[in-house]
Amino acid sequence: MTRYDNLAGIIGERIEQGLYTGGQRLPSVRALSLEHEVSISTVQQAYRVLEDRRLVEARPKSGYFVSQKHELAALPAMCRPAQRPVEISQWGLVLKLLRSDPSDGMVHLGPGMPDISSPTLKPLMKWLSRTALHPDLRGMNYGDISGARVLREQIARLMVDSGSLLSADDILITTGCHEALSIALHALCQPGDIVAVDSPSFHGVTQAMKAFSIKALEIPTDPVTGISLDALALALEQWPIKAIQVTPNCNNPLGYIMPDSHKQALLSLAQRYDTPIIEDDVYGDLAYHYPRPHTIKSFDEDGRVLLCSSFSKTLAPGLRVGWMVPGRYMEKAIHMKYINTGATALQPQLAVAEFVRGGYYLKHLRRMRARYQLNCEIMTDWIKTYFPLETRVSRPQGGFLIWIELPEHFDSLRLSRQLENLLIQIAVGPVFSASGKYRHCLRLSFAAKLTDKMEAAVKTIGETIKQQLREHPGEG
């Protein structure tokens, strides 16, 4: 990361945290140059980056100011789900979201699908072709049940950035992060067991729990710091919880990055009650600021954290290349991997390994982080412009998803049905709750290039929401 990008990140974070407010004059170029020991040109370039991100505006002979448009919307409230285990529902809504077809003419703002059109992916396409055409047909074999060693070695090198010192033998390759999460649940739990989850939470893991007849205990989650440790401690005291499942970095759907102090406190709580943690880090590499955040796994000294991730959100979901670091549960995880799907397809593993080894992965990440951060700011501006004033909006720290909360009586299911007739798809709130909460919420994706057509779709969503609030005021 360049010096000006780093400085732009520091100033941008101060603005996002509200330390500088809309219309406020920012420190002079000279003052920032002295404070951060960088050149005048570096500061000027940093301010240009912030202008491009619509956070800052230059005024002739006056300096730089926080954009008047950048007034932070209220954050979503921390939900208080019932502190009791529940049977998972919502499969029908999840299936509807999964069946979206990019070629059906709709504007797809619902699925958690990365942008796969970036030119930085071209080397990966070449490696896929080369692997397929290799004379020894090595990509057509079964391969090691643990995954191609060359890929596991590259993943271990990448994991250093997240604070973990691992070897290839610590890593198990899976068919996407979804399989990693399923293996973790299956290795730890029996039918009827209870797993504590952050709420709202990723629908994939709760549906895996449903398949294994595992009950979910939804824990209140703060939109900035993550799962409530007080509520979790109370739950651990009251219920025989077999595992804690969280997504602490660039959370789906809230977008927060859990502070390191919170991660360490969560791990200490798990140690006190001798409970394993299933950590989903699939969006961790897409944090907007470098260095990328630490995982909970990086603080783990007794192997109780099962780290799960993949290249599905950073590269392309169709590769189906994920991995897990099962810690003390490696033997169980390998057995679950064998009986679930056997070895993961070898060809994409080899191609991804070469892509990472050649330095292309980090180059691609730099491009996508900047792209998603800019898209996030534009999408947030659109929401503030077109949605009702009482709308609450998350402040993603990474990834390409944003969570929107409307008045409690609002019905996102009714909204979704109406939008489908207008060829717009969203992700409805109940999908992200084991018990069907968050009917007044929705999640939007901003991964794709934000075109005039996309803005028109967001405007239509906002207008439809306002119409429904007028037609159905104060419904229970």
RAJOGI-V913973 format. One record per residue. D_FIRST is the distance of its C-alpha to the first C-alpha in Angstrom with 1 decimal. Layout:
BEGIN
d_first:D_FIRST
d_first:D_FIRST
END
This chain:
BEGIN
d_first:0.0
d_first:3.8
d_first:6.7
d_first:8.4
d_first:6.3
d_first:6.6
d_first:10.1
d_first:10.9
d_first:10.4
d_first:12.7
d_first:15.2
d_first:15.2
d_first:16.0
d_first:18.8
d_first:20.2
d_first:20.2
d_first:22.0
d_first:24.5
d_first:24.0
d_first:24.0
d_first:26.5
d_first:27.4
d_first:28.6
d_first:27.6
d_first:26.5
d_first:23.0
d_first:22.5
d_first:22.9
d_first:20.4
d_first:22.1
d_first:22.2
d_first:18.5
d_first:17.9
d_first:20.4
d_first:19.2
d_first:15.6
d_first:16.5
d_first:14.5
d_first:16.1
d_first:18.0
d_first:16.2
d_first:12.8
d_first:14.7
d_first:16.4
d_first:13.4
d_first:12.2
d_first:15.8
d_first:15.9
d_first:13.2
d_first:15.4
d_first:18.4
d_first:17.3
d_first:16.9
d_first:20.5
d_first:19.8
d_first:20.6
d_first:23.3
d_first:24.2
d_first:27.8
d_first:29.4
d_first:30.4
d_first:29.4
d_first:25.6
d_first:23.2
d_first:24.5
d_first:23.6
d_first:24.8
d_first:28.3
d_first:27.6
d_first:25.2
d_first:27.8
d_first:26.9
d_first:29.4
d_first:31.1
d_first:29.6
d_first:31.7
d_first:34.4
d_first:34.4
d_first:37.1
d_first:40.0
d_first:41.0
d_first:44.3
d_first:43.9
d_first:45.7
d_first:44.9
d_first:45.2
d_first:45.8
d_first:42.9
d_first:43.8
d_first:42.0
d_first:42.0
d_first:43.4
d_first:40.6
d_first:38.0
d_first:39.8
d_first:39.9
d_first:36.1
d_first:35.6
d_first:38.1
d_first:36.0
d_first:36.2
d_first:33.4
d_first:36.2
d_first:38.7
d_first:37.9
d_first:36.6
d_first:33.5
d_first:31.8
d_first:30.0
d_first:31.1
d_first:29.7
d_first:26.4
d_first:25.4
d_first:21.9
d_first:21.4
d_first:22.5
d_first:22.6
d_first:19.1
d_first:19.4
d_first:16.6
d_first:19.5
d_first:21.8
d_first:21.3
d_first:22.3
d_first:25.4
d_first:26.3
d_first:26.1
d_first:28.3
d_first:30.8
d_first:30.8
d_first:31.4
d_first:34.3
d_first:35.9
d_first:35.6
d_first:39.2
d_first:39.5
d_first:38.6
d_first:36.5
d_first:34.6
d_first:38.0
d_first:38.9
d_first:38.8
d_first:36.4
d_first:36.1
d_first:36.6
d_first:33.5
d_first:31.4
d_first:30.3
d_first:29.3
d_first:26.7
d_first:24.8
d_first:25.4
d_first:24.0
d_first:20.7
d_first:20.6
d_first:21.3
d_first:18.3
d_first:16.1
d_first:17.9
d_first:16.7
d_first:13.5
d_first:16.2
d_first:18.2
d_first:20.9
d_first:22.3
d_first:24.4
d_first:26.3
d_first:27.2
d_first:30.6
d_first:29.1
d_first:27.9
d_first:30.2
d_first:29.2
d_first:30.6
d_first:31.3
d_first:28.5
d_first:27.6
d_first:30.9
d_first:32.9
d_first:30.9
d_first:31.8
d_first:35.4
d_first:35.8
d_first:34.6
d_first:37.2
d_first:39.9
d_first:39.4
d_first:39.7
d_first:42.2
d_first:45.7
d_first:47.2
d_first:47.9
d_first:45.2
d_first:42.9
d_first:39.1
d_first:37.4
d_first:34.6
d_first:32.3
d_first:33.7
d_first:32.8
d_first:31.5
d_first:30.6
d_first:33.8
d_first:33.3
d_first:33.7
d_first:36.7
d_first:38.4
d_first:38.0
d_first:39.8
d_first:42.4
d_first:43.1
d_first:43.6
d_first:45.8
d_first:43.5
d_first:43.6
d_first:40.7
d_first:40.6
d_first:38.2
d_first:36.7
d_first:35.7
d_first:31.9
d_first:30.1
d_first:27.6
d_first:25.2
d_first:25.9
d_first:27.5
d_first:30.8
d_first:33.4
d_first:34.2
d_first:37.6
d_first:38.6
d_first:37.4
d_first:39.3
d_first:42.4
d_first:42.1
d_first:41.8
d_first:44.9
d_first:46.9
d_first:46.0
d_first:45.7
d_first:42.0
d_first:41.0
d_first:37.3
d_first:34.5
d_first:32.1
d_first:28.9
d_first:25.6
d_first:23.5
d_first:20.0
d_first:19.5
d_first:23.3
d_first:25.4
d_first:26.9
d_first:25.9
d_first:22.1
d_first:21.8
d_first:19.9
d_first:22.6
d_first:22.0
d_first:22.0
d_first:25.4
d_first:26.8
d_first:25.7
d_first:27.4
d_first:30.4
d_first:30.7
d_first:30.7
d_first:33.3
d_first:35.4
d_first:35.4
d_first:36.4
d_first:39.2
d_first:40.7
d_first:39.8
d_first:38.0
d_first:35.3
d_first:32.1
d_first:30.8
d_first:27.1
d_first:25.6
d_first:21.8
d_first:21.6
d_first:19.1
d_first:17.0
d_first:14.1
d_first:14.0
d_first:13.2
d_first:11.4
d_first:9.4
d_first:7.4
d_first:9.2
d_first:11.7
d_first:15.2
d_first:17.8
d_first:20.7
d_first:24.3
d_first:24.9
d_first:22.7
d_first:25.4
d_first:28.3
d_first:30.6
d_first:33.7
d_first:32.4
d_first:33.4
d_first:30.1
d_first:30.0
d_first:26.4
d_first:26.3
d_first:23.6
d_first:23.2
d_first:21.3
d_first:23.5
d_first:21.0
d_first:17.8
d_first:19.7
d_first:23.4
d_first:26.2
d_first:28.7
d_first:27.4
d_first:28.8
d_first:26.8
d_first:26.2
d_first:26.5
d_first:27.7
d_first:27.9
d_first:31.4
d_first:31.9
d_first:35.6
d_first:36.5
d_first:35.4
d_first:39.0
d_first:39.8
d_first:36.6
d_first:37.4
d_first:40.9
d_first:39.8
d_first:37.5
d_first:40.5
d_first:42.9
d_first:40.5
d_first:39.1
d_first:39.3
d_first:36.5
d_first:33.6
d_first:33.7
d_first:32.6
d_first:31.5
d_first:28.4
d_first:27.5
d_first:27.6
d_first:25.6
d_first:22.8
d_first:22.8
d_first:22.5
d_first:19.7
d_first:17.7
d_first:18.9
d_first:17.9
d_first:14.2
d_first:14.8
d_first:14.3
d_first:10.6
d_first:10.2
d_first:12.7
d_first:11.1
d_first:7.9
d_first:10.8
d_first:13.1
d_first:11.3
d_first:10.9
d_first:14.4
d_first:16.0
d_first:14.8
d_first:16.3
d_first:19.3
d_first:19.8
d_first:20.2
d_first:22.5
d_first:24.5
d_first:24.9
d_first:26.3
d_first:28.6
d_first:29.9
d_first:30.6
d_first:32.3
d_first:34.5
d_first:35.2
d_first:37.8
d_first:37.0
d_first:37.5
d_first:34.7
d_first:32.3
d_first:28.7
d_first:26.0
d_first:22.6
d_first:20.3
d_first:17.1
d_first:16.1
d_first:17.9
d_first:20.2
d_first:23.5
d_first:25.2
d_first:28.4
d_first:31.2
d_first:34.2
d_first:37.4
d_first:40.8
d_first:42.3
d_first:45.1
d_first:42.9
d_first:43.2
d_first:40.1
d_first:42.3
d_first:44.5
d_first:41.6
d_first:40.3
d_first:43.7
d_first:44.0
d_first:40.6
d_first:41.4
d_first:44.3
d_first:41.8
d_first:39.6
d_first:36.7
d_first:35.5
d_first:33.9
d_first:33.6
d_first:36.3
d_first:35.9
d_first:38.6
d_first:36.7
d_first:34.4
d_first:37.3
d_first:39.6
d_first:42.5
d_first:41.8
d_first:40.5
d_first:38.2
d_first:40.5
d_first:39.4
d_first:35.7
d_first:33.6
d_first:30.2
d_first:28.4
d_first:25.6
d_first:23.2
d_first:21.5
d_first:23.3
d_first:22.9
d_first:24.5
d_first:27.5
d_first:30.6
d_first:32.4
d_first:29.9
d_first:30.4
d_first:34.1
d_first:34.0
d_first:32.3
d_first:34.9
d_first:37.7
d_first:36.6
d_first:36.7
d_first:40.0
d_first:41.4
d_first:40.4
d_first:42.2
d_first:45.2
d_first:45.5
d_first:45.2
d_first:48.1
d_first:50.1
d_first:49.6
d_first:49.4
d_first:49.3
d_first:50.0
d_first:50.0
END
